[in-house]
C-alpha cells in the first residue's frame, strides 16, 4: 500500500501529468482538496473508489483515512493543487506517515507561477534583466513569515517575485517593494490561472492595488512583480549564439 501525493496542476484538467492521472485512475481511495482541484481530475478515479473532499477535514481526519486505507490494503491518491512542494501542506502529512511507517511517494505538478508565466507568454528570467525568481508570500493568519523573509528584505534583490496567498495584502506588497523596484515596475495579478474564470490584471506597483480592488479579487490569485514582465529590450541568450561553443555544437 502506498499514499501517492499528486500535484494536480493549477486548474486546467489537462495540465496534470500523465503519471499523476494514471495513479488516480488506479487508486482505490482518493483524497482531494475540493476547492482547488477540478472535479474532472477526481472523476478519473475508479467507479468503486472512495472519493473524499478534504476541505472540511482536519489533518488528523486525513491521516485517519490513510491509516484505514493502509489497514485495508488500498492505495491512496492524495491530490493537491499545483505542485505539492510549494505551499502544499504536505510536509506534516509525510511526517505523520513516517511515524506510522506508511509508504508514500510524490508526483510533481505544474505550479501556479509557471502557469501564470505561460498565460502571460513571458519568460521570468531574461539575460541581464533578472536571473532569479523568488517564490514567497506575505504574513497571514495561517503562517507567520520567518525572520529575514519579509518583502522589504527580498525586494532588495530586485529579482522576479511570485507572491502567493497575498492578494488581500496587496497594499503591503506595494508599500514594501516600491522603494526597490520603483512605482513604474510592472506588476501582474493572475486570478485562478487556467480555470474557466481566469482573470489577468496588468499594471504597475503604482496602480495594481486599485485595479485589484476594482476587480474585487480577494483570493486564489498570484502576484508577479519584476522588470521581466514589461521588458522587451534584452540581450539574446548566448545558448544559441553561433559564436558560443559547447560540447553539443560542432566547431
C-alpha positions as CSV (number, residue, x, y, z in Angstrom):
1,X,0.0,0.0,0.0
2,X,1.3,3.5,-0.9
3,X,0.0,7.0,-0.4
4,X,0.6,8.9,-3.6
5,X,0.9,12.7,-3.2
6,X,-0.1,14.1,-6.5
7,X,0.2,17.6,-7.9
8,X,-2.9,18.3,-10.0
9,X,-1.6,21.4,-11.6
10,X,-3.0,24.9,-11.5
11,X,-6.6,24.2,-12.6
12,X,-7.0,23.1,-16.2
13,X,-7.7,19.3,-16.0
14,X,-5.3,18.6,-18.9
15,X,-2.4,20.1,-17.1
16,X,-2.0,17.2,-14.7
17,X,1.0,14.9,-15.5
18,X,0.4,11.6,-17.2
19,X,1.9,9.9,-14.2
20,X,-0.4,11.7,-11.8
21,X,-3.5,10.9,-13.8
22,X,-2.6,7.3,-14.1
23,X,-2.2,7.0,-10.4
24,X,-5.6,8.5,-9.7
25,X,-7.1,6.0,-12.2
26,X,-5.6,3.1,-10.2
27,X,-6.1,4.1,-6.6
28,X,-9.0,2.8,-4.5
29,X,-9.0,5.9,-2.3
30,X,-8.8,9.4,-3.5
31,X,-8.4,12.4,-1.1
32,X,-8.5,15.7,-2.8
33,X,-8.7,19.5,-2.0
34,X,-12.2,20.2,-3.3
35,X,-12.0,23.9,-3.7
36,X,-8.7,23.8,-5.6
37,X,-8.7,20.6,-7.7
38,X,-11.1,20.4,-10.7
39,X,-13.7,17.7,-10.5
40,X,-12.7,16.3,-13.9
41,X,-9.5,15.1,-12.4
42,X,-11.2,13.4,-9.5
43,X,-13.7,11.8,-11.8
44,X,-10.8,9.8,-13.3
45,X,-10.8,7.7,-10.1
46,X,-12.3,4.2,-10.4
47,X,-16.1,4.0,-10.1
48,X,-15.7,1.9,-7.0
49,X,-13.1,4.2,-5.3
50,X,-13.8,6.1,-2.1
51,X,-13.5,9.8,-3.1
52,X,-13.3,12.3,-0.2
53,X,-13.1,16.1,-0.3
54,X,-10.7,17.0,2.4
55,X,-11.6,20.8,2.5
56,X,-13.7,20.4,5.7
57,X,-11.3,17.9,7.4
58,X,-8.6,18.3,9.9
59,X,-5.1,16.9,9.4
60,X,-5.9,14.1,11.8
61,X,-9.0,13.3,9.9
62,X,-7.0,13.0,6.7
63,X,-4.4,10.8,8.3
64,X,-7.1,8.6,9.7
65,X,-8.4,7.9,6.2
66,X,-4.8,7.0,5.2
67,X,-4.4,4.7,8.1
68,X,-7.7,2.9,7.3
69,X,-6.7,2.5,3.7
70,X,-3.4,1.0,4.8
71,X,-5.2,-1.5,7.0
72,X,-7.5,-2.4,4.1
73,X,-4.5,-2.7,1.7
74,X,-5.8,0.1,-0.6
75,X,-3.6,2.7,-2.4
76,X,-4.4,6.3,-1.8
77,X,-4.2,9.2,-4.3
78,X,-3.7,12.4,-2.2
79,X,-4.4,15.1,-4.7
80,X,-3.2,18.6,-4.1
81,X,-3.4,21.7,-6.4
82,X,-0.4,23.0,-8.2
83,X,2.8,21.3,-7.1
84,X,3.0,19.7,-3.7
85,X,6.3,21.2,-2.9
86,X,5.0,24.8,-2.9
87,X,2.6,25.8,-0.1
88,X,1.2,22.3,-0.3
89,X,0.8,21.5,3.4
90,X,2.2,18.0,2.6
91,X,5.3,18.0,4.9
92,X,3.2,17.5,8.0
93,X,1.3,14.6,6.3
94,X,4.5,13.0,5.3
95,X,5.9,13.4,8.8
96,X,3.0,11.5,10.3
97,X,3.2,8.8,7.6
98,X,6.9,8.4,8.5
99,X,5.9,7.9,12.2
100,X,3.3,5.4,11.1
101,X,5.7,3.5,8.7
102,X,3.3,4.0,5.8
103,X,4.9,4.2,2.4
104,X,4.4,7.3,0.2
105,X,5.8,9.0,-2.9
106,X,5.3,12.3,-4.6
107,X,4.4,13.2,-8.2
108,X,5.1,16.8,-9.1
109,X,2.6,19.1,-10.8
110,X,2.6,22.3,-12.8
111,X,3.0,25.2,-10.2
112,X,0.8,28.3,-10.4
113,X,3.7,30.6,-11.1
114,X,4.7,28.6,-14.2
115,X,1.1,28.6,-15.4
116,X,0.9,32.3,-14.9
117,X,4.0,32.9,-16.9
118,X,2.6,30.7,-19.7
119,X,-0.6,32.7,-19.7
120,X,1.4,36.0,-19.9
121,X,3.7,34.5,-22.6
122,X,6.6,35.7,-20.6
123,X,10.0,34.2,-19.5
124,X,10.6,35.0,-15.9
125,X,14.4,35.1,-16.4
126,X,15.8,37.3,-19.0
127,X,19.6,37.9,-19.7
128,X,20.9,40.9,-17.8
129,X,17.4,41.8,-16.5
130,X,16.7,39.0,-14.0
131,X,18.2,35.6,-13.5
132,X,16.4,34.9,-10.2
133,X,12.8,34.0,-9.3
134,X,11.7,34.2,-5.7
135,X,8.6,32.4,-4.6
136,X,7.2,33.9,-1.5
137,X,4.2,35.1,0.4
138,X,3.2,37.7,2.9
139,X,2.3,37.0,6.5
140,X,-1.2,35.8,7.1
141,X,-3.4,34.1,9.6
142,X,-2.1,30.6,8.7
143,X,1.6,31.2,8.9
144,X,4.0,33.9,10.0
145,X,7.0,34.7,7.9
146,X,10.4,33.6,9.2
147,X,12.8,36.4,10.1
148,X,14.6,37.8,7.1
149,X,11.9,36.7,4.6
150,X,9.9,39.9,4.6
151,X,9.2,41.6,1.3
152,X,11.5,44.6,2.2
153,X,14.4,42.2,2.6
154,X,13.6,40.1,-0.5
155,X,12.9,43.2,-2.6
156,X,16.4,44.5,-2.3
157,X,17.4,41.7,-4.8
158,X,15.1,43.2,-7.5
159,X,14.6,39.6,-8.6
160,X,11.4,38.5,-10.3
161,X,8.9,37.9,-7.5
162,X,6.0,35.4,-7.5
163,X,4.0,36.3,-4.4
164,X,1.4,33.7,-3.4
165,X,-1.5,33.9,-1.0
166,X,-1.2,37.7,-0.7
167,X,-3.8,39.4,-2.8
168,X,-5.5,40.7,0.3
169,X,-2.2,42.2,1.3
170,X,-1.5,43.9,-2.0
171,X,-1.2,47.4,-0.4
172,X,1.5,46.0,1.9
173,X,3.2,44.4,-1.2
174,X,3.2,47.8,-3.0
175,X,4.5,49.7,0.0
176,X,7.4,47.4,0.7
177,X,8.5,46.8,-2.8
178,X,8.1,50.3,-4.4
179,X,11.3,51.7,-2.8
180,X,13.4,49.0,-4.5
181,X,11.5,48.3,-7.8
182,X,10.1,51.7,-8.4
183,X,6.4,52.6,-8.7
184,X,6.6,52.1,-12.5
185,X,7.7,48.5,-12.2
186,X,5.3,46.1,-13.9
187,X,3.0,44.1,-11.6
188,X,0.5,41.5,-12.7
189,X,-2.1,39.6,-10.8
190,X,-3.4,36.3,-12.2
191,X,-6.6,35.1,-10.7
192,X,-7.4,31.3,-10.9
193,X,-4.8,30.6,-13.5
194,X,-6.0,28.2,-16.3
195,X,-9.5,27.9,-14.8
196,X,-12.5,28.9,-16.9
197,X,-12.9,32.1,-14.9
198,X,-9.3,33.0,-15.1
199,X,-8.6,36.8,-15.0
200,X,-5.4,38.7,-15.7
201,X,-4.9,42.2,-14.2
202,X,-1.9,44.1,-15.6
203,X,-0.5,47.2,-14.1
204,X,2.4,48.7,-12.2
205,X,3.2,49.0,-8.5
206,X,1.6,52.4,-8.7
207,X,-1.9,51.2,-9.8
208,X,-2.2,47.5,-9.2
209,X,-3.8,47.8,-5.8
210,X,-6.6,49.9,-7.2
211,X,-7.1,47.6,-10.2
212,X,-7.4,44.6,-7.8
213,X,-9.9,46.4,-5.7
214,X,-12.0,47.3,-8.7
215,X,-12.0,43.7,-9.9
216,X,-13.0,42.6,-6.4
217,X,-10.3,39.9,-6.3
218,X,-9.8,38.6,-2.7
219,X,-8.3,35.1,-3.0
220,X,-6.8,32.4,-5.3
221,X,-4.6,34.9,-7.1
222,X,-0.8,35.1,-7.7
223,X,1.0,38.5,-7.8
224,X,4.0,38.7,-10.1
225,X,6.4,41.7,-9.8
226,X,9.5,42.4,-11.9
227,X,11.1,44.1,-14.8
228,X,10.8,40.9,-17.0
229,X,7.1,41.4,-17.2
230,X,7.4,44.5,-19.3
231,X,10.9,44.4,-20.7
232,X,11.3,43.7,-24.5
233,X,14.8,45.1,-24.9
234,X,17.1,42.4,-23.7
235,X,20.2,40.5,-24.9
236,X,19.6,37.2,-26.7
237,X,20.6,34.2,-24.7
238,X,24.2,33.1,-25.5
239,X,23.0,29.5,-25.7
240,X,22.0,29.7,-29.3
241,X,24.5,32.3,-30.4
242,X,26.7,31.0,-33.3
243,X,29.8,32.1,-31.6
244,X,29.0,30.2,-28.4
245,X,30.9,26.9,-28.3
246,X,29.8,24.0,-26.2
247,X,30.0,20.2,-26.2
248,X,26.8,19.6,-28.2
249,X,27.7,22.0,-31.1
250,X,30.4,21.1,-33.6
251,X,33.0,23.8,-34.2
